[in-house]
Each structure stands twice: as C-alpha cells, then as structure tokens.
Amino acid sequence: MVPTTKKELSKLVTETTVEMYEELTPQLVQLIDQTKHNEALTEAQKQDEIALHMMGYVKSCTNEIIIEVLSEILGLE
C-alpha cells in the first residue's frame, strides 16, 4: 500500500515499527541473558554491555523500519 495521506503514512510507519520491534526482541533478550550470565564480566561491565545491546537494538529496528516503509512506498521487493 502506498500511502496518499500523512495519516496513512503514520499508520504504515507505526505498524512497521511494532512489527520490527517484536521481530527483533527475542535476539535482544538472548544477548542480555548471555551477558547477565557471563561470569568473566563485572557488574559494571555487564551493564555497559547491556546498554550497547540496547543501542544496537534500537539502531537495527530503526534501519529496518526505514527500509520496510521505503520499500513499501517505492514498490521494491
């Protein structure tokens, strides 16, 4: 669907955002769990690693949202 109004574009972006975050969440949870159980790291290092995982997650989701929405609008496969 190619949006023709700002409201339709907003709906497309919102739906894609929810989809991407849900799709990538299991990977984030796995990374966080591995980090929490890594006995080679101090608690501070674990928190730093988790913060990096979170930033990477948001970046990945944002990139995927942009790609998906533009693909939909431009009719790309």
PDB file of N, CA, C and O in Angstrom:
ATOM      1  N   MET A   1       0.831  -1.178   0.000  1.00  0.00           N
ATOM      2  CA  MET A   1       0.000   0.000   0.000  1.00  0.00           C
ATOM      3  C   MET A   1       0.883   1.253   0.000  1.00  0.00           C
ATOM      4  O   MET A   1       1.742   1.418   0.866  1.00  0.00           O
ATOM      5  N   VAL A   2       0.668   2.099  -0.948  1.00  0.00           N
ATOM      6  CA  VAL A   2       1.379   3.379  -0.999  1.00  0.00           C
ATOM      7  C   VAL A   2       0.499   4.415  -0.315  1.00  0.00           C
ATOM      8  O   VAL A   2      -0.607   4.696  -0.777  1.00  0.00           O
ATOM      9  N   PRO A   3       0.986   4.981   0.781  1.00  0.00           N
ATOM     10  CA  PRO A   3       0.167   5.963   1.488  1.00  0.00           C
ATOM     11  C   PRO A   3      -0.018   7.231   0.662  1.00  0.00           C
ATOM     12  O   PRO A   3       0.899   7.691  -0.018  1.00  0.00           O
ATOM     13  N   THR A   4      -1.214   7.777   0.738  1.00  0.00           N
ATOM     14  CA  THR A   4      -1.505   9.010  -0.004  1.00  0.00           C
ATOM     15  C   THR A   4      -1.776  10.185   0.921  1.00  0.00           C
ATOM     16  O   THR A   4      -1.931  11.322   0.475  1.00  0.00           O
ATOM     17  N   THR A   5      -1.830   9.894   2.223  1.00  0.00           N
ATOM     18  CA  THR A   5      -2.028  10.962   3.203  1.00  0.00           C
ATOM     19  C   THR A   5      -1.029  10.785   4.347  1.00  0.00           C
ATOM     20  O   THR A   5      -0.433   9.722   4.525  1.00  0.00           O
ATOM     21  N   LYS A   6      -0.870  11.854   5.108  1.00  0.00           N
ATOM     22  CA  LYS A   6       0.024  11.792   6.262  1.00  0.00           C
ATOM     23  C   LYS A   6      -0.483  10.761   7.271  1.00  0.00           C
ATOM     24  O   LYS A   6       0.312  10.069   7.907  1.00  0.00           O
ATOM     25  N   LYS A   7      -1.796  10.659   7.416  1.00  0.00           N
ATOM     26  CA  LYS A   7      -2.385   9.699   8.344  1.00  0.00           C
ATOM     27  C   LYS A   7      -2.067   8.266   7.901  1.00  0.00           C
ATOM     28  O   LYS A   7      -1.731   7.426   8.737  1.00  0.00           O
ATOM     29  N   GLU A   8      -2.169   7.979   6.612  1.00  0.00           N
ATOM     30  CA  GLU A   8      -1.842   6.646   6.105  1.00  0.00           C
ATOM     31  C   GLU A   8      -0.361   6.338   6.281  1.00  0.00           C
ATOM     32  O   GLU A   8       0.006   5.213   6.622  1.00  0.00           O
ATOM     33  N   LEU A   9       0.489   7.332   6.048  1.00  0.00           N
ATOM     34  CA  LEU A   9       1.930   7.149   6.251  1.00  0.00           C
ATOM     35  C   LEU A   9       2.220   6.870   7.718  1.00  0.00           C
ATOM     36  O   LEU A   9       3.022   5.993   8.039  1.00  0.00           O
ATOM     37  N   SER A  10       1.576   7.607   8.602  1.00  0.00           N
ATOM     38  CA  SER A  10       1.754   7.397  10.040  1.00  0.00           C
ATOM     39  C   SER A  10       1.340   5.984  10.428  1.00  0.00           C
ATOM     40  O   SER A  10       2.029   5.329  11.210  1.00  0.00           O
ATOM     41  N   LYS A  11       0.234   5.516   9.895  1.00  0.00           N
ATOM     42  CA  LYS A  11      -0.244   4.161  10.184  1.00  0.00           C
ATOM     43  C   LYS A  11       0.758   3.124   9.690  1.00  0.00           C
ATOM     44  O   LYS A  11       1.058   2.164  10.400  1.00  0.00           O
ATOM     45  N   LEU A  12       1.275   3.310   8.483  1.00  0.00           N
ATOM     46  CA  LEU A  12       2.249   2.377   7.919  1.00  0.00           C
ATOM     47  C   LEU A  12       3.512   2.332   8.773  1.00  0.00           C
ATOM     48  O   LEU A  12       4.029   1.253   9.064  1.00  0.00           O
ATOM     49  N   VAL A  13       4.006   3.491   9.173  1.00  0.00           N
ATOM     50  CA  VAL A  13       5.220   3.562   9.996  1.00  0.00           C
ATOM     51  C   VAL A  13       4.966   2.921  11.361  1.00  0.00           C
ATOM     52  O   VAL A  13       5.811   2.176  11.857  1.00  0.00           O
ATOM     53  N   THR A  14       3.831   3.197  11.963  1.00  0.00           N
ATOM     54  CA  THR A  14       3.505   2.635  13.276  1.00  0.00           C
ATOM     55  C   THR A  14       3.406   1.118  13.213  1.00  0.00           C
ATOM     56  O   THR A  14       3.968   0.425  14.060  1.00  0.00           O
ATOM     57  N   GLU A  15       2.703   0.601  12.225  1.00  0.00           N
ATOM     58  CA  GLU A  15       2.560  -0.850  12.081  1.00  0.00           C
ATOM     59  C   GLU A  15       3.909  -1.513  11.839  1.00  0.00           C
ATOM     60  O   GLU A  15       4.201  -2.567  12.405  1.00  0.00           O
ATOM     61  N   THR A  16       4.724  -0.900  11.003  1.00  0.00           N
ATOM     62  CA  THR A  16       6.045  -1.442  10.712  1.00  0.00           C
ATOM     63  C   THR A  16       6.928  -1.396  11.953  1.00  0.00           C
ATOM     64  O   THR A  16       7.696  -2.324  12.205  1.00  0.00           O
ATOM     65  N   THR A  17       6.822  -0.329  12.724  1.00  0.00           N
ATOM     66  CA  THR A  17       7.607  -0.189  13.950  1.00  0.00           C
ATOM     67  C   THR A  17       7.274  -1.303  14.930  1.00  0.00           C
ATOM     68  O   THR A  17       8.176  -1.946  15.468  1.00  0.00           O
ATOM     69  N   VAL A  18       6.011  -1.535  15.163  1.00  0.00           N
ATOM     70  CA  VAL A  18       5.588  -2.589  16.091  1.00  0.00           C
ATOM     71  C   VAL A  18       6.099  -3.939  15.596  1.00  0.00           C
ATOM     72  O   VAL A  18       6.624  -4.731  16.378  1.00  0.00           O
ATOM     73  N   GLU A  19       5.948  -4.198  14.314  1.00  0.00           N
ATOM     74  CA  GLU A  19       6.384  -5.459  13.722  1.00  0.00           C
ATOM     75  C   GLU A  19       7.895  -5.670  13.894  1.00  0.00           C
ATOM     76  O   GLU A  19       8.331  -6.754  14.281  1.00  0.00           O
ATOM     77  N   MET A  20       8.679  -4.648  13.609  1.00  0.00           N
ATOM     78  CA  MET A  20      10.140  -4.764  13.697  1.00  0.00           C
ATOM     79  C   MET A  20      10.601  -4.979  15.129  1.00  0.00           C
ATOM     80  O   MET A  20      11.454  -5.830  15.386  1.00  0.00           O
ATOM     81  N   TYR A  21      10.045  -4.216  16.063  1.00  0.00           N
ATOM     82  CA  TYR A  21      10.444  -4.367  17.461  1.00  0.00           C
ATOM     83  C   TYR A  21      10.084  -5.757  17.975  1.00  0.00           C
ATOM     84  O   TYR A  21      10.871  -6.374  18.693  1.00  0.00           O
ATOM     85  N   GLU A  22       8.904  -6.256  17.613  1.00  0.00           N
ATOM     86  CA  GLU A  22       8.507  -7.604  18.033  1.00  0.00           C
ATOM     87  C   GLU A  22       9.401  -8.666  17.391  1.00  0.00           C
ATOM     88  O   GLU A  22       9.756  -9.652  18.036  1.00  0.00           O
ATOM     89  N   GLU A  23       9.759  -8.468  16.141  1.00  0.00           N
ATOM     90  CA  GLU A  23      10.581  -9.439  15.423  1.00  0.00           C
ATOM     91  C   GLU A  23      12.000  -9.523  15.984  1.00  0.00           C
ATOM     92  O   GLU A  23      12.574 -10.609  16.063  1.00  0.00           O
ATOM     93  N   LEU A  24      12.561  -8.388  16.372  1.00  0.00           N
ATOM     94  CA  LEU A  24      13.950  -8.363  16.829  1.00  0.00           C
ATOM     95  C   LEU A  24      14.113  -8.522  18.342  1.00  0.00           C
ATOM     96  O   LEU A  24      15.233  -8.712  18.816  1.00  0.00           O
ATOM     97  N   THR A  25      13.034  -8.450  19.101  1.00  0.00           N
ATOM     98  CA  THR A  25      13.122  -8.550  20.559  1.00  0.00           C
ATOM     99  C   THR A  25      13.733  -9.861  21.053  1.00  0.00           C
ATOM    100  O   THR A  25      14.548  -9.820  21.974  1.00  0.00           O
ATOM    101  N   PRO A  26      13.386 -11.016  20.494  1.00  0.00           N
ATOM    102  CA  PRO A  26      13.990 -12.255  21.000  1.00  0.00           C
ATOM    103  C   PRO A  26      15.522 -12.260  20.928  1.00  0.00           C
ATOM    104  O   PRO A  26      16.182 -12.810  21.809  1.00  0.00           O
ATOM    105  N   GLN A  27      16.076 -11.660  19.898  1.00  0.00           N
ATOM    106  CA  GLN A  27      17.533 -11.587  19.781  1.00  0.00           C
ATOM    107  C   GLN A  27      18.115 -10.726  20.896  1.00  0.00           C
ATOM    108  O   GLN A  27      19.146 -11.067  21.475  1.00  0.00           O
ATOM    109  N   LEU A  28      17.460  -9.619  21.196  1.00  0.00           N
ATOM    110  CA  LEU A  28      17.926  -8.742  22.272  1.00  0.00           C
ATOM    111  C   LEU A  28      17.863  -9.458  23.614  1.00  0.00           C
ATOM    112  O   LEU A  28      18.805  -9.386  24.402  1.00  0.00           O
ATOM    113  N   VAL A  29      16.773 -10.138  23.872  1.00  0.00           N
ATOM    114  CA  VAL A  29      16.609 -10.860  25.133  1.00  0.00           C
ATOM    115  C   VAL A  29      17.715 -11.909  25.282  1.00  0.00           C
ATOM    116  O   VAL A  29      18.271 -12.079  26.366  1.00  0.00           O
ATOM    117  N   GLN A  30      18.023 -12.595  24.213  1.00  0.00           N
ATOM    118  CA  GLN A  30      19.078 -13.605  24.247  1.00  0.00           C
ATOM    119  C   GLN A  30      20.441 -12.973  24.561  1.00  0.00           C
ATOM    120  O   GLN A  30      21.194 -13.496  25.382  1.00  0.00           O
ATOM    121  N   LEU A  31      20.751 -11.853  23.909  1.00  0.00           N
ATOM    122  CA  LEU A  31      22.021 -11.168  24.171  1.00  0.00           C
ATOM    123  C   LEU A  31      22.118 -10.697  25.623  1.00  0.00           C
ATOM    124  O   LEU A  31      23.158 -10.844  26.265  1.00  0.00           O
ATOM    125  N   ILE A  32      21.039 -10.137  26.122  1.00  0.00           N
ATOM    126  CA  ILE A  32      21.030  -9.664  27.509  1.00  0.00           C
ATOM    127  C   ILE A  32      21.215 -10.831  28.476  1.00  0.00           C
ATOM    128  O   ILE A  32      21.973 -10.735  29.442  1.00  0.00           O
ATOM    129  N   ASP A  33      20.521 -11.925  28.206  1.00  0.00           N
ATOM    130  CA  ASP A  33      20.637 -13.101  29.068  1.00  0.00           C
ATOM    131  C   ASP A  33      22.068 -13.644  29.075  1.00  0.00           C
ATOM    132  O   ASP A  33      22.599 -13.990  30.131  1.00  0.00           O
ATOM    133  N   GLN A  34      22.683 -13.718  27.904  1.00  0.00           N
ATOM    134  CA  GLN A  34      24.068 -14.192  27.823  1.00  0.00           C
ATOM    135  C   GLN A  34      25.000 -13.263  28.601  1.00  0.00           C
ATOM    136  O   GLN A  34      25.906 -13.721  29.298  1.00  0.00           O
ATOM    137  N   THR A  35      24.774 -11.983  28.477  1.00  0.00           N
ATOM    138  CA  THR A  35      25.614 -11.010  29.177  1.00  0.00           C
ATOM    139  C   THR A  35      25.452 -11.132  30.688  1.00  0.00           C
ATOM    140  O   THR A  35      26.437 -11.099  31.426  1.00  0.00           O
ATOM    141  N   LYS A  36      24.215 -11.273  31.146  1.00  0.00           N
ATOM    142  CA  LYS A  36      23.964 -11.382  32.588  1.00  0.00           C
ATOM    143  C   LYS A  36      24.647 -12.606  33.197  1.00  0.00           C
ATOM    144  O   LYS A  36      25.031 -12.590  34.366  1.00  0.00           O
ATOM    145  N   HIS A  37      24.795 -13.663  32.402  1.00  0.00           N
ATOM    146  CA  HIS A  37      25.380 -14.901  32.909  1.00  0.00           C
ATOM    147  C   HIS A  37      26.867 -15.044  32.588  1.00  0.00           C
ATOM    148  O   HIS A  37      27.456 -16.096  32.837  1.00  0.00           O
ATOM    149  N   ASN A  38      27.468 -14.006  32.045  1.00  0.00           N
ATOM    150  CA  ASN A  38      28.893 -14.037  31.717  1.00  0.00           C
ATOM    151  C   ASN A  38      29.691 -13.707  32.979  1.00  0.00           C
ATOM    152  O   ASN A  38      29.777 -12.548  33.386  1.00  0.00           O
ATOM    153  N   GLU A  39      30.266 -14.732  33.586  1.00  0.00           N
ATOM    154  CA  GLU A  39      30.981 -14.551  34.842  1.00  0.00           C
ATOM    155  C   GLU A  39      32.329 -13.866  34.675  1.00  0.00           C
ATOM    156  O   GLU A  39      32.954 -13.487  35.665  1.00  0.00           O
ATOM    157  N   ALA A  40      32.787 -13.701  33.434  1.00  0.00           N
ATOM    158  CA  ALA A  40      34.061 -13.024  33.188  1.00  0.00           C
ATOM    159  C   ALA A  40      33.926 -11.506  33.299  1.00  0.00           C
ATOM    160  O   ALA A  40      34.927 -10.792  33.356  1.00  0.00           O
ATOM    161  N   LEU A  41      32.685 -11.018  33.330  1.00  0.00           N
ATOM    162  CA  LEU A  41      32.439  -9.575  33.388  1.00  0.00           C
ATOM    163  C   LEU A  41      32.050  -9.137  34.793  1.00  0.00           C
ATOM    164  O   LEU A  41      31.397  -9.875  35.531  1.00  0.00           O
ATOM    165  N   THR A  42      32.459  -7.933  35.147  1.00  0.00           N
ATOM    166  CA  THR A  42      31.999  -7.338  36.399  1.00  0.00           C
ATOM    167  C   THR A  42      30.571  -6.838  36.190  1.00  0.00           C
ATOM    168  O   THR A  42      30.090  -6.779  35.058  1.00  0.00           O
ATOM    169  N   GLU A  43      29.901  -6.483  37.270  1.00  0.00           N
ATOM    170  CA  GLU A  43      28.537  -5.959  37.144  1.00  0.00           C
ATOM    171  C   GLU A  43      28.505  -4.685  36.299  1.00  0.00           C
ATOM    172  O   GLU A  43      27.591  -4.485  35.499  1.00  0.00           O
ATOM    173  N   ALA A  44      29.500  -3.834  36.481  1.00  0.00           N
ATOM    174  CA  ALA A  44      29.565  -2.598  35.692  1.00  0.00           C
ATOM    175  C   ALA A  44      29.759  -2.912  34.210  1.00  0.00           C
ATOM    176  O   ALA A  44      29.146  -2.279  33.351  1.00  0.00           O
ATOM    177  N   GLN A  45      30.606  -3.882  33.917  1.00  0.00           N
ATOM    178  CA  GLN A  45      30.827  -4.269  32.522  1.00  0.00           C
ATOM    179  C   GLN A  45      29.561  -4.875  31.924  1.00  0.00           C
ATOM    180  O   GLN A  45      29.238  -4.633  30.761  1.00  0.00           O
ATOM    181  N   LYS A  46      28.855  -5.656  32.719  1.00  0.00           N
ATOM    182  CA  LYS A  46      27.590  -6.240  32.243  1.00  0.00           C
ATOM    183  C   LYS A  46      26.599  -5.137  31.885  1.00  0.00           C
ATOM    184  O   LYS A  46      25.940  -5.200  30.847  1.00  0.00           O
ATOM    185  N   GLN A  47      26.497  -4.126  32.747  1.00  0.00           N
ATOM    186  CA  GLN A  47      25.578  -3.018  32.477  1.00  0.00           C
ATOM    187  C   GLN A  47      25.988  -2.252  31.221  1.00  0.00           C
ATOM    188  O   GLN A  47      25.134  -1.830  30.441  1.00  0.00           O
ATOM    189  N   ASP A  48      27.299  -2.074  31.027  1.00  0.00           N
ATOM    190  CA  ASP A  48      27.786  -1.405  29.821  1.00  0.00           C
ATOM    191  C   ASP A  48      27.444  -2.218  28.576  1.00  0.00           C
ATOM    192  O   ASP A  48      26.999  -1.667  27.570  1.00  0.00           O
ATOM    193  N   GLU A  49      27.653  -3.528  28.649  1.00  0.00           N
ATOM    194  CA  GLU A  49      27.344  -4.403  27.514  1.00  0.00           C
ATOM    195  C   GLU A  49      25.849  -4.379  27.194  1.00  0.00           C
ATOM    196  O   GLU A  49      25.457  -4.325  26.029  1.00  0.00           O
ATOM    197  N   ILE A  50      25.027  -4.420  28.227  1.00  0.00           N
ATOM    198  CA  ILE A  50      23.570  -4.391  28.024  1.00  0.00           C
ATOM    199  C   ILE A  50      23.155  -3.071  27.387  1.00  0.00           C
ATOM    200  O   ILE A  50      22.294  -3.053  26.508  1.00  0.00           O
ATOM    201  N   ALA A  51      23.756  -1.971  27.820  1.00  0.00           N
ATOM    202  CA  ALA A  51      23.455  -0.665  27.209  1.00  0.00           C
ATOM    203  C   ALA A  51      23.836  -0.675  25.733  1.00  0.00           C
ATOM    204  O   ALA A  51      23.101  -0.142  24.901  1.00  0.00           O
ATOM    205  N   LEU A  52      24.973  -1.275  25.402  1.00  0.00           N
ATOM    206  CA  LEU A  52      25.383  -1.375  23.991  1.00  0.00           C
ATOM    207  C   LEU A  52      24.417  -2.244  23.200  1.00  0.00           C
ATOM    208  O   LEU A  52      24.080  -1.920  22.061  1.00  0.00           O
ATOM    209  N   HIS A  53      23.969  -3.345  23.795  1.00  0.00           N
ATOM    210  CA  HIS A  53      22.978  -4.201  23.130  1.00  0.00           C
ATOM    211  C   HIS A  53      21.699  -3.420  22.842  1.00  0.00           C
ATOM    212  O   HIS A  53      21.118  -3.538  21.763  1.00  0.00           O
ATOM    213  N   MET A  54      21.269  -2.622  23.814  1.00  0.00           N
ATOM    214  CA  MET A  54      20.041  -1.837  23.651  1.00  0.00           C
ATOM    215  C   MET A  54      20.192  -0.800  22.533  1.00  0.00           C
ATOM    216  O   MET A  54      19.285  -0.617  21.721  1.00  0.00           O
ATOM    217  N   MET A  55      21.337  -0.131  22.499  1.00  0.00           N
ATOM    218  CA  MET A  55      21.567   0.861  21.448  1.00  0.00           C
ATOM    219  C   MET A  55      21.597   0.191  20.072  1.00  0.00           C
ATOM    220  O   MET A  55      21.048   0.718  19.104  1.00  0.00           O
ATOM    221  N   GLY A  56      22.235  -0.960  20.000  1.00  0.00           N
ATOM    222  CA  GLY A  56      22.278  -1.697  18.742  1.00  0.00           C
ATOM    223  C   GLY A  56      20.898  -2.152  18.308  1.00  0.00           C
ATOM    224  O   GLY A  56      20.577  -2.132  17.120  1.00  0.00           O
ATOM    225  N   TYR A  57      20.086  -2.561  19.265  1.00  0.00           N
ATOM    226  CA  TYR A  57      18.723  -2.995  19.003  1.00  0.00           C
ATOM    227  C   TYR A  57      17.892  -1.860  18.410  1.00  0.00           C
ATOM    228  O   TYR A  57      17.199  -2.042  17.409  1.00  0.00           O
ATOM    229  N   VAL A  58      17.970  -0.697  19.035  1.00  0.00           N
ATOM    230  CA  VAL A  58      17.211   0.458  18.543  1.00  0.00           C
ATOM    231  C   VAL A  58      17.692   0.849  17.145  1.00  0.00           C
ATOM    232  O   VAL A  58      16.878   1.157  16.275  1.00  0.00           O
ATOM    233  N   LYS A  59      18.994   0.838  16.927  1.00  0.00           N
ATOM    234  CA  LYS A  59      19.553   1.168  15.615  1.00  0.00           C
ATOM    235  C   LYS A  59      19.075   0.168  14.559  1.00  0.00           C
ATOM    236  O   LYS A  59      18.656   0.559  13.470  1.00  0.00           O
ATOM    237  N   SER A  60      19.139  -1.109  14.888  1.00  0.00           N
ATOM    238  CA  SER A  60      18.703  -2.139  13.947  1.00  0.00           C
ATOM    239  C   SER A  60      17.224  -1.996  13.615  1.00  0.00           C
ATOM    240  O   SER A  60      16.824  -2.093  12.455  1.00  0.00           O
ATOM    241  N   CYS A  61      16.419  -1.766  14.645  1.00  0.00           N
ATOM    242  CA  CYS A  61      14.988  -1.589  14.420  1.00  0.00           C
ATOM    243  C   CYS A  61      14.722  -0.373  13.547  1.00  0.00           C
ATOM    244  O   CYS A  61      13.915  -0.434  12.620  1.00  0.00           O
ATOM    245  N   THR A  62      15.392   0.721  13.839  1.00  0.00           N
ATOM    246  CA  THR A  62      15.205   1.947  13.062  1.00  0.00           C
ATOM    247  C   THR A  62      15.569   1.730  11.603  1.00  0.00           C
ATOM    248  O   THR A  62      14.829   2.136  10.707  1.00  0.00           O
ATOM    249  N   ASN A  63      16.700   1.093  11.364  1.00  0.00           N
ATOM    250  CA  ASN A  63      17.111   0.818   9.983  1.00  0.00           C
ATOM    251  C   ASN A  63      16.085  -0.043   9.262  1.00  0.00           C
ATOM    252  O   ASN A  63      15.720   0.244   8.122  1.00  0.00           O
ATOM    253  N   GLU A  64      15.624  -1.084   9.914  1.00  0.00           N
ATOM    254  CA  GLU A  64      14.653  -1.988   9.298  1.00  0.00           C
ATOM    255  C   GLU A  64      13.326  -1.282   9.026  1.00  0.00           C
ATOM    256  O   GLU A  64      12.692  -1.524   7.999  1.00  0.00           O
ATOM    257  N   ILE A  65      12.910  -0.417   9.934  1.00  0.00           N
ATOM    258  CA  ILE A  65      11.669   0.331   9.740  1.00  0.00           C
ATOM    259  C   ILE A  65      11.788   1.210   8.497  1.00  0.00           C
ATOM    260  O   ILE A  65      10.890   1.231   7.656  1.00  0.00           O
ATOM    261  N   ILE A  66      12.888   1.924   8.389  1.00  0.00           N
ATOM    262  CA  ILE A  66      13.098   2.807   7.231  1.00  0.00           C
ATOM    263  C   ILE A  66      13.098   1.996   5.937  1.00  0.00           C
ATOM    264  O   ILE A  66      12.446   2.371   4.962  1.00  0.00           O
ATOM    265  N   ILE A  67      13.825   0.892   5.934  1.00  0.00           N
ATOM    266  CA  ILE A  67      13.912   0.052   4.738  1.00  0.00           C
ATOM    267  C   ILE A  67      12.543  -0.498   4.360  1.00  0.00           C
ATOM    268  O   ILE A  67      12.158  -0.455   3.192  1.00  0.00           O
ATOM    269  N   GLU A  68      11.810  -1.012   5.337  1.00  0.00           N
ATOM    270  CA  GLU A  68      10.499  -1.597   5.058  1.00  0.00           C
ATOM    271  C   GLU A  68       9.502  -0.563   4.541  1.00  0.00           C
ATOM    272  O   GLU A  68       8.788  -0.819   3.571  1.00  0.00           O
ATOM    273  N   VAL A  69       9.451   0.592   5.176  1.00  0.00           N
ATOM    274  CA  VAL A  69       8.495   1.624   4.768  1.00  0.00           C
ATOM    275  C   VAL A  69       8.842   2.151   3.370  1.00  0.00           C
ATOM    276  O   VAL A  69       7.960   2.294   2.523  1.00  0.00           O
ATOM    277  N   LEU A  70      10.112   2.435   3.134  1.00  0.00           N
ATOM    278  CA  LEU A  70      10.501   2.924   1.806  1.00  0.00           C
ATOM    279  C   LEU A  70      10.268   1.863   0.742  1.00  0.00           C
ATOM    280  O   LEU A  70       9.843   2.182  -0.369  1.00  0.00           O
ATOM    281  N   SER A  71      10.541   0.606   1.071  1.00  0.00           N
ATOM    282  CA  SER A  71      10.289  -0.487   0.121  1.00  0.00           C
ATOM    283  C   SER A  71       8.825  -0.569  -0.259  1.00  0.00           C
ATOM    284  O   SER A  71       8.472  -0.760  -1.423  1.00  0.00           O
ATOM    285  N   GLU A  72       7.979  -0.420   0.755  1.00  0.00           N
ATOM    286  CA  GLU A  72       6.535  -0.451   0.513  1.00  0.00           C
ATOM    287  C   GLU A  72       6.107   0.705  -0.381  1.00  0.00           C
ATOM    288  O   GLU A  72       5.345   0.521  -1.330  1.00  0.00           O
ATOM    289  N   ILE A  73       6.601   1.892  -0.070  1.00  0.00           N
ATOM    290  CA  ILE A  73       6.218   3.074  -0.835  1.00  0.00           C
ATOM    291  C   ILE A  73       6.748   3.010  -2.278  1.00  0.00           C
ATOM    292  O   ILE A  73       6.059   3.388  -3.225  1.00  0.00           O
ATOM    293  N   LEU A  74       7.984   2.524  -2.419  1.00  0.00           N
ATOM    294  CA  LEU A  74       8.606   2.500  -3.750  1.00  0.00           C
ATOM    295  C   LEU A  74       8.308   1.224  -4.536  1.00  0.00           C
ATOM    296  O   LEU A  74       8.694   1.102  -5.698  1.00  0.00           O
ATOM    297  N   GLY A  75       7.622   0.280  -3.900  1.00  0.00           N
ATOM    298  CA  GLY A  75       7.278  -0.961  -4.577  1.00  0.00           C
ATOM    299  C   GLY A  75       8.461  -1.883  -4.809  1.00  0.00           C
ATOM    300  O   GLY A  75       8.496  -2.616  -5.797  1.00  0.00           O
ATOM    301  N   LEU A  76       9.424  -1.850  -3.907  1.00  0.00           N
ATOM    302  CA  LEU A  76      10.621  -2.685  -4.024  1.00  0.00           C
ATOM    303  C   LEU A  76      10.382  -4.031  -3.338  1.00  0.00           C
ATOM    304  O   LEU A  76       9.573  -4.134  -2.417  1.00  0.00           O
ATOM    305  N   GLU A  77      11.095  -5.054  -3.799  1.00  0.00           N
ATOM    306  CA  GLU A  77      10.982  -6.370  -3.175  1.00  0.00           C
ATOM    307  C   GLU A  77      12.175  -6.695  -2.350  1.00  0.00           C
ATOM    308  O   GLU A  77      12.239  -7.770  -1.754  1.00  0.00           O
TER     309      GLU A  77
END
